Amino acid sequence: MTKLRIFGLIAVLVVAASIAAASAQTQTLRGHHDKGPADLELTYTKWIAPGFPNLVGVVGGDIVGKFGGAVYERTVNGSLVHLDAIYIVIAPDPAKSFTAHVKGTEDLNTLKAVLDGRVVDGFLNGAHVHVEFDVINCTQAPSGTCFQGMISVSRSSHN
């Protein structure tokens, strides 16, 4: 994928996230990350819109803002789904916005996922990103399915 197409995808996702309904409930949950202190602890709720692979939603916690993203790869192997995705956190202060590339696994039996990666652009560039989410029912998504969890960003080597 060329850089121009990647930047075009990110721009589309930022616009989509900015017009997405921001009615999802977010919580401030400090101290959730048990592998050491994080520079940022975010809660988030995301859903697929306007269609797969695009993700939109909201973030709370240390940054209250919007969420955008896309799933680059989704491979099902039995009850496990390998995910490769880009997450975009859009903060009210653009200097606090960032883009992360994360990979991990969702368990279709437990409806839980764990992903890890790095900030690839923006605030805390290069920092480690740890994501956990649950699949939940919601009213924001056209499908009625949302993904709700935590995003921890840390510059420390504890992660």
Secondary structure, DSSP 8 states (H G I E B T S, - for coil): --HHHHHHHHHHHHHHHHHS---------TT--TTS--SEEEEEEEEE-SSTTEEEEEEEETS-EEEEEEEEEEEEETTEEEEEEEEEEE-SSGGG-EEEEEEEEEETTTTEEEEEEEEEEETTTT-EEEEEEEEEE-SSSTTSEEEEEEEEEE-STT-
